[in-house]
Amino acid sequence: EAATVAPRRDQELVNIMSTISSSQSLSDPTSPQYMAKQWLIEEDPLQLTPSDFVSEGRILQRYALAVFYFATGGPESWDPNSWLQGQECAGQYWIGLSCNDNDEVRAMAFDDFGLSGFIPPEIGALTMLENLILKNHEKLTGQIPVTIGQLSILGQLGLYNNALTGGIPHEMYGATRLNYINFQNNQLDGGLSIGIEKMTNLEKLILFNNYFSGGLPFQQFANTKMTFLGVSNNGFSSTIPSIISRMSRLEYFYIDGNEFSGLVPENLGKIPSLKSLNLNDNKFTGTIPSTFGNLRSVDFLSLQNNQLQGSIPEEIGLMTSLKTLSLAGNLLSGTIPNFSNLSQLAYLYLYKNQLRGQLTNSLFDLSKLEVLFLSSNLISGPIPDYITRVAGTLEGLYLSDNKLVGNIPSALCSLTELRALFLDTNDLTGELPACLDSLTHLRQLYVFNNELTGILPEGLQDLTSLRGLGIEGNTFVGEVSPSICKLRDDSLSDFWADCGGEIPDINCTCCTMCCPPWGCT
């Protein structure tokens, strides 16, 4: 009788496994399904046998987990572990698992654990799974299994920083309890289906850095509870419809690095829950909506590298939570509005536009300003003395490639937190202030292509953190002293001056580039 029990048990187990695995995979000695079958029948220390006390679900769970183990390189690439030993829900053996009170796997989480291979379709048999997180495995390839859609109570699905390919299977939208999806940093492609409207519980959709394309189903998004939409650095296109205002819970909206076009919709300004917007590096045209002034909770707004025109709306000055404002790399014109009410603003990027006017008081009323980046505009007039108002916070001052005139004021010497000072390519005159030696944190000092004169202040020798110094394209004279040259022994690795040609304007034995009289190109 014992001789017949084993074959009967084996066949019963195979019959159960056949409900989720094909007969071909169970017969192929190279497949993870075959390896899991053999383990379950012959090597499993529990030696489960179908009975009134051992349900099919219990067997399928253990089998599906074993398939996952073999499919993802368990014996070869995983970190040291004790999988396939003891009870899967005992805690000390099957690392990465968490179970409910009925010994059903409710969570799987693996972070940089050496997974390789692919995610097998048998994952869909873990029907009580609520959380599935597989992240930071550069050798985890293959496609997202369609059987994910069978996980009817799955709430969190994070398959990110891997090397998955293919598209999002339509069947996945059947997992209607999902509130968190994160597929960022893979090699996924294709588009998003309107089937996402079934996911009425979805709050966060994160697809950064893949190859997705097509339009975004904004109308269907409106049927979800979405608070975070992140699709940066893909190939999504089309326009943003006005219906986006129906995404009334949206807080974080990141669509930078795509091919969206058309106007920036005014209705974005009608979502008061918004906290952060990044629309960089697309093909948006038209003007910046004045309705953005309604977004009093937004602390990050970036529209850089588009084709936006017109002036910066005065209403931007009403966005009182702003910490970062970037409108760089557009075709904006007019003057810089009054931003004095933006008391939280730390980073202001307006470079590469066509802005005119002078440096106004309101720019330096920003008590938390750390970076002011206005390079490559048409800003004119002198550098004002009231720049001292940001002396305690300003670390980066970028005024290159404008039309500034006058002397470099000694007021700049009060900006003792400065790390970067870019004044190049203007019409500045006079000498470098001797007090620049007070800028002891300065790493970059570029004043090239102005009309500066005189000799280099000896105090520059005290700028021991200086890495880059550019003074070419001026009429400095004399010799760069050995004490300044000694900076080359410290951190100074980039030093340009007009020390080239037969009769150089300035003698420099330590410069990394000596420009001739006709200038460096």
C-alpha positions in Angstrom: 0.0 0.0 0.0 2.9 2.4 0.8 4.1 1.9 -2.8 0.8 3.4 -4.1 0.5 6.3 -1.7 3.6 8.2 -3.0 2.5 8.1 -6.7 -1.0 9.1 -5.7 0.3 12.0 -3.6 2.6 13.1 -6.4 -0.2 13.1 -8.9 -2.5 15.0 -6.6 0.2 17.7 -6.1 0.7 17.9 -9.9 -3.0 18.3 -10.5 -3.1 21.2 -8.0 0.0 22.8 -9.6 -1.5 22.4 -13.0 -4.3 24.8 -12.1 -1.8 27.7 -12.3 1.1 26.3 -14.4 1.1 24.9 -17.8 1.9 21.2 -18.4 4.7 22.2 -20.6 6.4 24.3 -17.9 5.9 21.5 -15.3 7.6 19.1 -17.7 10.6 21.2 -18.7 13.5 20.4 -16.4 15.0 23.9 -17.0 11.9 25.8 -15.9 11.4 27.2 -12.5 8.0 25.5 -12.4 9.6 22.1 -12.8 12.2 22.8 -10.2 9.5 24.0 -7.7 7.4 20.9 -8.5 10.3 18.6 -7.8 11.2 20.4 -4.6 7.6 20.3 -3.4 7.3 16.6 -4.1 10.7 15.4 -3.1 12.6 17.9 -1.0 10.1 20.0 0.9 10.7 19.3 4.6 7.0 19.7 5.3 6.1 17.0 2.7 2.6 18.4 2.3 -0.2 16.0 1.2 -3.6 17.2 0.1 -6.1 16.4 2.9 -8.8 17.9 5.0 -6.0 19.6 7.0 -3.9 20.8 4.0 -5.9 22.8 1.5 -5.2 23.3 -2.1 -4.6 27.0 -1.3 -2.0 26.1 1.2 -0.2 23.9 -1.4 -0.5 26.5 -4.1 0.9 29.2 -1.9 4.0 27.2 -1.1 4.4 26.1 -4.7 4.0 29.6 -6.1 6.6 30.9 -3.6 9.0 28.2 -4.7 8.5 29.1 -8.4 9.3 32.7 -7.5 12.4 31.6 -5.7 13.7 29.6 -8.7 12.5 32.1 -11.4 14.3 35.0 -9.7 17.7 33.3 -9.2 17.2 32.1 -5.6 19.8 29.4 -5.7 22.3 31.5 -7.7 22.1 35.2 -7.1 20.1 35.9 -4.0 21.8 37.1 -0.8 22.3 34.3 1.7 18.9 33.1 2.9 17.0 30.2 4.3 14.1 30.0 1.9 12.6 26.5 1.2 13.3 25.6 4.8 10.6 25.3 7.5 7.2 27.1 7.4 7.0 30.1 5.0 5.2 32.1 7.6 7.3 31.2 10.5 9.3 34.4 10.2 12.9 33.3 10.6 13.2 31.3 7.4 11.5 32.9 4.3 13.0 36.4 4.5 11.0 39.1 2.6 7.6 37.6 3.5 4.9 38.8 5.9 1.8 36.7 6.6 -1.6 37.3 8.1 -3.1 35.4 11.1 -4.2 32.6 8.8 -0.6 31.9 7.6 -1.4 33.5 4.2 1.2 35.6 2.6 0.1 39.2 2.7 3.3 41.0 1.7 6.5 40.4 -0.2 9.3 42.9 -0.1 12.8 42.5 -1.6 15.2 45.5 -1.7 18.6 44.9 -3.4 18.6 41.3 -2.5 20.2 39.9 -5.6 17.0 39.0 -7.5 17.6 38.1 -11.2 15.6 36.4 -13.9 11.9 37.2 -14.2 8.7 37.5 -12.1 6.7 34.3 -12.8 3.0 34.3 -13.5 2.4 32.1 -10.5 2.7 35.2 -8.4 -1.0 35.6 -9.2 -1.8 32.6 -7.0 -0.9 34.5 -3.8 -4.4 35.8 -3.6 -4.1 37.3 -0.2 -1.2 39.5 -1.2 -1.7 43.2 -0.2 1.8 44.5 -0.8 4.4 43.5 -3.5 7.6 45.4 -3.5 10.6 44.3 -5.6 13.1 47.1 -6.0 16.8 47.8 -6.9 17.5 44.6 -8.9 19.3 45.5 -12.1 19.2 41.9 -13.3 15.4 41.4 -12.7 14.1 41.4 -16.3 11.1 40.2 -18.2 7.6 41.5 -18.3 5.0 42.4 -15.6 2.9 39.2 -15.3 -0.7 39.6 -16.4 -1.7 37.5 -13.4 -1.0 40.6 -11.2 -4.6 41.5 -12.1 -5.9 38.5 -10.1 -4.6 39.9 -6.9 -7.9 41.4 -5.9 -6.8 42.9 -2.6 -3.4 44.1 -3.7 -2.9 47.6 -2.4 0.7 48.5 -3.1 2.7 47.4 -6.2 6.3 48.6 -6.4 8.4 47.1 -9.1 11.1 49.8 -9.5 14.8 50.3 -10.1 14.8 47.0 -12.0 15.2 46.1 -15.7 11.6 45.1 -16.6 10.5 45.4 -20.2 7.3 45.4 -22.2 4.1 47.3 -21.3 1.6 47.4 -18.5 -0.7 44.5 -19.1 -4.4 45.4 -19.5 -5.3 42.7 -17.0 -3.4 44.5 -14.3 -6.2 47.1 -14.1 -8.3 44.4 -12.6 -6.5 44.8 -9.4 -8.9 47.5 -8.4 -7.8 47.8 -4.7 -4.4 49.2 -5.8 -3.7 52.6 -4.3 0.1 52.7 -5.0 1.9 51.8 -8.3 5.6 52.5 -8.7 7.3 51.2 -11.9 10.0 53.9 -12.1 13.5 53.2 -13.5 12.8 50.2 -15.7 12.6 49.8 -19.5 8.9 49.6 -19.8 7.1 51.0 -22.9 3.7 51.3 -24.5 0.9 53.5 -23.2 -1.6 53.7 -20.4 -5.1 52.1 -21.0 -8.3 53.8 -20.2 -8.9 50.7 -18.1 -7.2 52.6 -15.3 -10.5 54.2 -14.5 -11.4 50.9 -12.8 -8.7 51.7 -10.2 -10.9 54.1 -8.2 -8.7 53.7 -5.1 -5.5 54.7 -6.9 -3.6 57.5 -5.1 0.0 57.3 -6.4 1.1 56.5 -10.0 4.9 56.7 -10.4 6.4 55.9 -13.8 9.6 57.9 -14.0 12.4 57.0 -16.4 10.8 54.5 -18.8 9.9 54.5 -22.4 6.1 55.0 -22.2 4.4 56.9 -25.0 1.1 58.2 -26.2 -1.3 60.4 -24.2 -2.3 60.3 -20.6 -5.9 59.3 -19.8 -6.7 62.4 -17.8 -10.5 61.8 -18.0 -10.0 58.4 -16.4 -7.6 59.8 -13.8 -10.4 62.0 -12.7 -12.3 58.8 -11.5 -9.4 57.9 -9.1 -8.2 59.3 -5.8 -4.9 60.3 -7.3 -2.7 62.6 -5.2 0.7 61.9 -6.9 1.2 61.6 -10.7 4.8 61.2 -11.7 5.6 60.3 -15.4 8.9 62.2 -15.8 11.4 61.2 -18.5 9.2 59.2 -20.8 7.8 59.8 -24.3 4.3 60.8 -23.4 2.8 63.4 -25.7 -0.5 65.3 -26.5 -1.9 68.2 -24.7 -3.2 68.6 -21.1 -7.0 69.0 -21.2 -9.0 71.4 -19.0 -10.6 68.4 -17.4 -7.5 68.0 -15.3 -9.2 70.3 -12.8 -11.4 67.3 -11.9 -8.4 65.7 -10.4 -9.3 67.6 -7.3 -7.1 65.7 -4.9 -3.9 66.0 -6.9 -0.9 67.3 -4.9 2.2 66.3 -6.9 2.2 66.6 -10.7 5.5 65.7 -12.4 5.4 65.4 -16.2 8.9 66.8 -17.1 11.0 65.3 -19.8 8.2 64.3 -22.2 6.7 65.7 -25.4 3.6 67.4 -24.1 2.6 70.4 -26.2 -0.1 73.1 -26.5 -1.0 75.6 -23.7 -0.4 75.2 -20.0 -4.0 74.9 -19.0 -5.5 77.6 -16.8 -7.4 74.9 -15.0 -4.2 73.7 -13.3 -4.7 76.8 -11.2 -8.0 75.5 -10.1 -6.6 72.6 -8.1 -6.0 74.1 -4.7 -4.6 70.9 -3.3 -1.5 71.1 -5.5 1.9 71.3 -3.7 4.4 70.7 -6.4 4.5 71.0 -10.3 7.2 70.1 -12.7 6.5 70.7 -16.4 10.1 71.0 -17.5 11.5 69.9 -20.9 8.3 69.7 -22.9 7.0 71.7 -25.8 4.5 73.9 -24.1 3.7 77.2 -25.8 1.6 80.3 -25.0 1.8 82.1 -21.7 2.0 81.2 -18.0 -1.6 81.2 -16.6 -2.3 83.9 -14.2 -4.5 81.4 -12.3 -1.4 80.0 -10.8 -1.7 82.8 -8.3 -4.5 80.7 -6.7 -2.0 77.9 -5.8 -1.1 79.1 -2.3 0.1 75.6 -1.2 2.6 75.0 -4.1 6.2 75.1 -2.9 7.8 73.9 -6.1 7.0 75.3 -9.6 9.1 74.6 -12.6 8.3 75.2 -16.3 11.8 75.5 -17.6 12.9 74.5 -21.1 9.6 75.0 -23.0 8.6 77.6 -25.5 6.6 79.9 -23.2 6.2 83.5 -24.2 4.9 86.8 -22.7 5.6 88.2 -19.3 5.8 86.5 -16.0 2.3 87.1 -14.4 2.3 89.3 -11.4 0.0 86.7 -9.8 3.1 84.4 -9.3 3.9 86.8 -6.5 0.8 85.5 -4.6 2.2 81.9 -4.4 3.3 82.5 -0.9 4.5 78.9 -0.2 7.0 78.8 -3.1 10.5 77.7 -2.2 11.6 76.9 -5.8 10.5 78.8 -8.9 12.1 77.9 -12.2 11.0 79.5 -15.5 14.4 79.2 -17.2 14.9 78.3 -20.8 11.8 79.9 -22.3 11.0 83.0 -24.4 9.7 85.1 -21.5 9.9 88.9 -21.9 9.1 92.0 -19.8 10.4 92.7 -16.4 10.7 90.5 -13.3 7.5 91.0 -11.1 7.5 92.0 -7.5 8.3 88.8 -5.6 8.7 90.4 -2.2 5.7 88.4 -0.7 7.4 85.1 -1.5 9.0 84.9 1.9 9.8 81.2 1.6 11.5 81.5 -1.8 15.1 80.0 -1.8 15.7 79.1 -5.4 14.9 81.5 -8.3 15.8 80.3 -11.8 15.0 82.7 -14.6 18.0 82.3 -16.9 17.9 82.0 -20.7 14.9 84.2 -21.4 14.5 87.7 -22.8 13.8 89.6 -19.5 14.6 93.2 -19.3 14.8 95.9 -16.6 17.1 96.3 -13.6 17.8 94.3 -10.5 15.0 95.6 -8.3 14.6 95.8 -4.5 12.0 93.1 -4.3 14.6 90.5 -5.5 16.6 91.2 -2.4 13.7 91.3 0.0 13.7 87.5 -0.2 15.1 86.7 3.2 15.6 83.0 2.5 17.1 83.3 -1.0 19.9 80.9 -1.6 20.3 80.9 -5.4 19.5 83.8 -7.8 20.1 82.6 -11.4 19.3 85.3 -14.0 22.0 84.6 -16.6 21.4 85.1 -20.4 18.7 87.8 -20.3 18.7 91.5 -21.1 18.9 92.8 -17.6 20.6 96.2 -17.4 21.8 98.8 -15.0 24.2 98.4 -12.0 24.5 95.8 -9.4 22.7 97.5 -6.5 24.2 98.0 -3.0 21.0 96.6 -1.4 22.1 93.2 -2.5 23.5 93.1 1.0 20.0 92.2 2.2 20.5 88.6 1.3 24.0 88.5 2.8 23.2 85.7 5.3 21.6 83.3 2.8 22.8 83.7 -0.8 25.1 81.0 -2.0 24.8 81.3 -5.7 24.6 84.6 -7.7 24.5 84.0 -11.5 24.2 87.2 -13.6 26.2 86.2 -16.6 25.4 87.3 -20.2 23.3 90.4 -19.4 23.8 94.1 -20.0 25.0 95.1 -16.5 27.1 98.2 -16.2 29.1 100.1 -13.6 31.6 98.9 -11.0 31.4 95.6 -9.1 30.2 97.0 -5.8 32.0 96.3 -2.6 28.6 95.4 -1.2 29.1 92.0 -2.8 31.8 91.4 -0.2 29.1 91.1 2.4 27.8 87.9 0.8 30.0 85.7 2.9 27.9 82.5 2.2 28.6 82.8 -1.6 29.9 79.6 -3.3 29.4 80.8 -6.9 29.7 84.3 -8.3 29.1 84.6 -12.1 29.4 88.2 -13.5 30.9 87.3 -16.9 29.8 88.7 -20.2 28.4 92.1 -19.2 29.7 95.6 -19.5 31.1 96.0 -16.0 34.0 98.4 -15.5 36.5 99.4 -12.8 38.7 97.1 -10.7 37.9 93.9 -8.7 37.1 94.9 -5.1 40.0 94.2 -2.8 37.5 93.0 -0.2 36.6 89.8 -2.2 39.0 88.0 0.1 36.0 87.9 2.6 34.2 85.4 0.4 36.1 82.5 2.0 33.5 79.9 0.8 33.8 80.9 -2.8 34.4 78.1 -5.2 33.7 79.7 -8.6 34.5 83.3 -9.6 33.9 84.2 -13.2 34.2 87.8 -14.4 35.4 87.3 -18.0 34.3 89.3 -21.0 33.8 92.7 -19.2 35.7 95.9 -19.2 37.5 95.4 -15.9 40.9 96.9 -15.3 43.8 97.1 -12.8 45.7 94.3 -11.1 44.3 91.2 -9.4 43.8 91.9 -5.7 46.4 90.1 -3.6 43.6 89.0 -1.2 42.4 86.4 -3.7 45.1 84.2 -2.2 42.8 83.7 0.8 40.1 82.1 -1.3 41.4 78.6 -0.6 38.1 76.9 -1.6 38.3 78.4 -5.1 38.1 75.8 -7.9 37.4 78.0 -10.9 38.6 81.5 -11.8 38.0 83.2 -15.1 39.3 86.8 -15.7 40.0 86.7 -19.5 38.4 89.2 -21.9 39.2 92.2 -19.7 42.2 94.6 -19.5 43.8 93.4 -16.3 47.6 94.1 -16.2 50.6 93.1 -14.2 51.5 89.7 -12.9 49.5 87.0 -11.1 51.4 86.8 -7.9 53.0 83.6 -6.6 50.7 83.7 -3.6 47.6 83.6 -5.9 49.3 80.9 -8.0 49.7 78.8 -4.8 45.9 78.2 -5.0 46.7 75.8 -7.8 48.2 73.6 -5.2 45.0 73.6 -3.3 41.7 73.4 -5.1 42.0 75.8 -8.1 41.8 73.6 -11.2 40.4 76.0 -13.8 42.2 79.4 -14.2 41.8 81.5 -17.4 43.5 84.8 -18.1 44.7 87.0 -21.0 48.2 85.7 -20.7 48.6 84.4 -24.3 50.2 86.0 -27.4 53.6 87.6 -27.9 52.9 90.5 -25.5 50.3 89.4 -23.1 48.2 91.8 -21.0 48.9 89.9 -17.9 51.7 87.5 -16.9 50.5 84.2 -15.4 52.7 81.2 -14.8 50.0 79.0 -13.3 47.0 79.6 -15.5 45.4 76.5 -17.1 44.4 78.6 -20.2 46.2 81.7 -21.5 44.0 83.5 -24.0 45.5 85.5 -26.9 44.7 89.1 -27.6 41.9 88.1 -29.9 40.3 86.1 -27.1 39.5 82.4 -26.4 36.8 80.6 -28.2 
